[in-house]
Amino acid sequence: MIQAELIETLEQLPTAKQAEVLDFAKFLVQRIQSDQVQPKTLAESSLAQWINHPLGVKDFHPLSREEANAR
């Protein structure tokens, strides 16, 4: 019953407004789906990924204590 009422109401709107309603409905569906996704555990987080696979800088070698003190 609500679907028929929705269609009747949509048909009264100009095409541009119909597109806005469709975009909003898609947004609502996406938001509901993202709410249903289980949150990641800490081990699956981006922080854990960075710790397990840190970024490397080519030809970078950290200074030793003596080299740092000499500067």
Secondary structure, DSSP 4 states (H G I P E B T S, - for coil): -HHHHHHHHHHTS-HHHHHHHHHHHHHHHHHHHHHHSPPPPGGGSHHHHHHHS----TT--PPPHHHHHH-
